[in-house]
């Protein structure tokens, strides 16, 4: 079973790869549709990143106690 820190590290790697792909997507689709889709996906990833950071914070609290 994965520890929450493993999940957080996995998310960070996926986020990094997805950001690079979104940049390519916008470069290939510089129209309004491409920008709107990339913005929506990037926003969802940023919200998820905050949740993942909360997992790391919780893991740190557990290991201190």
N, C-alpha and C positions, 0 to 999 in steps of 0.2 A: 504494500500500500504506500502511496506517495505521502510524504510529509507536506505540510502546507508551504514550506519554503521551496520544495521541489516544484509544486504547482506554480508558485509565484515566479520562479526562474523560467519555467516552461512558457508561462504567459509573456514574460519579458522578451524571450526569444521570438515567439510568434508575433508579438507587437512590432519588433524591429523588422522582421521579414515582411510583414504586411505593410508597414509604412513604406518600405522600399518599393513594393509592388504597386501601392497606390500612387507613388510618384511617377512610376512608369505609365500607369493607367491615365493619369492626368496629362502626361506628355503626349500620349497617343490619342487622347480624346480631350482636346482643350476647349470643347464647347461647354455650354451650360450643364448639360446632362452629366458629363464626366466630372465636372467640379462638384455638382450637388451630390452625386453618389460617393465620391471620395470624401467629401466633408461629412456626410452621414456616417460612413464607416469609421472615419478617424475619430469622430465624436464618441461613437459607441466604444471604441477601443480605449479612449481616454477615461471614460466612466468605469470601464472594467479594470483599468490600471489602478484606479483609486481603491477598488474593492480588493484587488490583489495586495496592494500595500497594507491594507487593513489586516489581511491574513498574516503578513510578515510581522506586523506589530503584535498581533495576538500570539504568534509563535514565540516572539521574544519575551512576552509577559509570562508565558507558560514555562519557558526555560529558566527564568529568573526565580520563580517560586519553587 
